[in-house]
Amino acid sequence: MNEILLLALDSLHKNKLRSFLTVLGIVIGVATVIGMSSIISGLNGNIAAQIEQLGSNLIFVSRMPLAMGGRIPPEVFNRKMFTLEDAQAIEQLSLVKAVAPFVQYYGPEAFLNSITVRYRDRTARNTIVQGVTPQAEIVMNLQLTAGRWVNDADHSHRSNVVVLGHDTAETIFPANVDPIDKEVDIQGNVFRVIGVMAKRKDALTPGANPNDNLAAMPVGTFWRLHPEQKDFMFVVSPVSQEAMPRTMEQIEQLMRIRRGVPANKDSDFAISTQDTFTDLWNQISSGIFTVMLAISAIALLVGGVGVMNIMLVSVTERTREIGVRMAVGATESDVQMQFLSEATVLSLVGGVGGILAGIAGSYLISNTLRWPTLIQPFAILVAAIFSAAVGLFFGFYPARKAARLDPIEALRYE
């Protein structure tokens, strides 16, 4: 067996360029599998951490589904908006601990990413502007690095105060300047900074979370800027993790009554949990991985055809050598094993090259694009097995053809 492997390696070594071009498809296919599995594994870990950071016992109540794939039906946009009174009604439910209403600006500037926050000559662009209540700090488990969150007095007096996201504050304030009690300009209005939020994790880019470029102010103050924007989303904290299903039932029954939904009609609002976001991401990631797996399979198929083609050429070129081996005692199985070993070694070399290329590509993506990646040993093992299987499958016919050559005719071949 060792002799057969040495003969296979020697044959490949004599035709380096031809061998490289033959396994190129296998290299591309295996590298794609390794690279995509590492990217998706990294994103899965980051998204799980981000969802966990939100809290495992939160319920989201919104007019439109927060995780809706595909085309949104027109009637969804025409649904009745939620109000602060709805939040107050939910808070009275026996299984609800607290409710945090949120309202966000969705005007032309928001869609054009042109909302700015200014401090003197420094500007933070593409900032998200939100109206919040004091309950948000507790319900969302928000962490501050400086100052405080919006309190009841700010909320009731509609004070011109703002809590800035980590990136917003870092952009507009020099390192040696304390942001607290400084005045900033938001869409032509002066606000006093009362707090700065801690940096939060992001699923795609750990170094830059869009939610860190934020300006949060009391709801009443927000309405002075945008009285037309009153579409609330509620984040509800139940009294316990075990009470979540019953809490969701209570909320649904209450909102159907308040919104006048008939018993024979579906609810005109959405209730979600972190599982909703997890399930949506799993669908997206599995779809992406399936597409990339199909592309990899095509590349491996092309590589396998290349292996078969080059092995058939090799059988033709070495017909006389095969005849000599058979004349000195080599059996059909010896010849078949030799050529099958060459095809398998050829594919394995391509597999190893693909694994190294995939690992290198993953590190390159992680360091340049700042996308999280996680190399999976299982993916490497599967890639190695598949590359060997390609060699065995596509190398069988050429090896069988070589083994069945007539020794006399092979010796006469020129």
QUISUL-V226701 format. One record per backbone hydrogen bond with DSSP energy under -1.0 kcal/mol. CO is the residue of the C=O (numbers start at 1). NH is the residue of the N-H. If there is no record, write none. Layout:
BEGIN
co=CO nh=NH
co=CO nh=NH
END
This chain:
BEGIN
co=1 nh=5
co=2 nh=6
co=3 nh=7
co=4 nh=8
co=5 nh=9
co=6 nh=10
co=7 nh=11
co=8 nh=12
co=9 nh=13
co=10 nh=14
co=15 nh=19
co=16 nh=20
co=17 nh=21
co=18 nh=22
co=19 nh=23
co=23 nh=27
co=24 nh=28
co=25 nh=29
co=26 nh=30
co=27 nh=31
co=28 nh=32
co=29 nh=33
co=30 nh=34
co=31 nh=35
co=32 nh=36
co=33 nh=37
co=34 nh=38
co=35 nh=39
co=36 nh=40
co=37 nh=41
co=38 nh=42
co=38 nh=374
co=39 nh=43
co=40 nh=44
co=41 nh=45
co=42 nh=46
co=43 nh=47
co=44 nh=48
co=45 nh=49
co=46 nh=50
co=47 nh=51
co=48 nh=52
co=49 nh=53
co=50 nh=54
co=51 nh=55
co=59 nh=236
co=60 nh=272
co=61 nh=234
co=62 nh=270
co=73 nh=76
co=76 nh=79
co=83 nh=87
co=84 nh=88
co=85 nh=89
co=86 nh=90
co=87 nh=91
co=90 nh=93
co=93 nh=96
co=95 nh=239
co=98 nh=237
co=100 nh=235
co=102 nh=233
co=103 nh=131
co=107 nh=111
co=108 nh=112
co=109 nh=114
co=110 nh=113
co=115 nh=127
co=117 nh=124
co=118 nh=185
co=119 nh=122
co=122 nh=119
co=124 nh=117
co=128 nh=215
co=129 nh=105
co=130 nh=217
co=131 nh=103
co=132 nh=219
co=133 nh=136
co=135 nh=139
co=136 nh=140
co=137 nh=142
co=143 nh=198
co=146 nh=196
co=151 nh=155
co=152 nh=156
co=153 nh=157
co=154 nh=159
co=159 nh=161
co=160 nh=192
co=162 nh=194
co=163 nh=216
co=164 nh=197
co=165 nh=169
co=166 nh=170
co=167 nh=171
co=168 nh=172
co=169 nh=173
co=174 nh=177
co=179 nh=182
co=182 nh=193
co=184 nh=191
co=185 nh=118
co=186 nh=189
co=189 nh=186
co=191 nh=184
co=192 nh=162
co=193 nh=181
co=194 nh=148
co=195 nh=164
co=196 nh=145
co=196 nh=146
co=205 nh=208
co=209 nh=212
co=210 nh=213
co=212 nh=168
co=212 nh=214
co=213 nh=128
co=214 nh=165
co=215 nh=130
co=216 nh=163
co=217 nh=132
co=218 nh=222
co=219 nh=223
co=220 nh=224
co=221 nh=225
co=222 nh=226
co=226 nh=229
co=230 nh=232
co=233 nh=102
co=234 nh=61
co=235 nh=100
co=236 nh=59
co=237 nh=97
co=237 nh=98
co=241 nh=244
co=243 nh=247
co=244 nh=248
co=245 nh=249
co=246 nh=250
co=247 nh=251
co=248 nh=252
co=249 nh=253
co=250 nh=254
co=251 nh=255
co=252 nh=256
co=253 nh=257
co=254 nh=258
co=255 nh=259
co=256 nh=261
co=262 nh=265
co=270 nh=62
co=272 nh=60
co=273 nh=276
co=274 nh=278
co=275 nh=279
co=276 nh=280
co=277 nh=281
co=278 nh=282
co=279 nh=283
co=280 nh=284
co=281 nh=285
co=282 nh=286
co=283 nh=287
co=284 nh=288
co=285 nh=289
co=286 nh=290
co=287 nh=291
co=288 nh=292
co=289 nh=293
co=290 nh=294
co=291 nh=295
co=292 nh=296
co=293 nh=297
co=294 nh=298
co=295 nh=299
co=296 nh=300
co=297 nh=301
co=298 nh=302
co=299 nh=303
co=300 nh=304
co=301 nh=305
co=302 nh=306
co=303 nh=307
co=304 nh=308
co=305 nh=309
co=306 nh=310
co=307 nh=311
co=308 nh=312
co=309 nh=313
co=310 nh=314
co=311 nh=315
co=312 nh=316
co=313 nh=317
co=314 nh=318
co=316 nh=319
co=318 nh=322
co=319 nh=323
co=320 nh=324
co=321 nh=325
co=322 nh=326
co=323 nh=327
co=324 nh=328
co=325 nh=330
co=326 nh=329
co=331 nh=335
co=332 nh=336
co=333 nh=337
co=334 nh=338
co=335 nh=339
co=336 nh=340
co=337 nh=341
co=338 nh=342
co=339 nh=343
co=340 nh=344
co=341 nh=345
co=342 nh=346
co=343 nh=347
co=344 nh=348
co=345 nh=349
co=346 nh=350
co=347 nh=351
co=348 nh=352
co=349 nh=353
co=350 nh=354
co=351 nh=355
co=352 nh=356
co=353 nh=357
co=354 nh=358
co=355 nh=359
co=356 nh=360
co=357 nh=361
co=358 nh=362
co=359 nh=363
co=360 nh=364
co=361 nh=365
co=362 nh=366
co=363 nh=367
co=364 nh=368
co=365 nh=369
co=365 nh=371
co=376 nh=380
co=377 nh=381
co=378 nh=382
co=379 nh=383
co=380 nh=384
co=381 nh=385
co=382 nh=386
co=383 nh=387
co=384 nh=388
co=385 nh=389
co=386 nh=390
co=387 nh=391
co=388 nh=392
co=389 nh=393
co=390 nh=394
co=391 nh=395
co=395 nh=399
co=396 nh=400
co=397 nh=401
co=398 nh=402
co=399 nh=403
co=400 nh=404
co=402 nh=405
co=406 nh=410
co=407 nh=411
co=408 nh=412
END
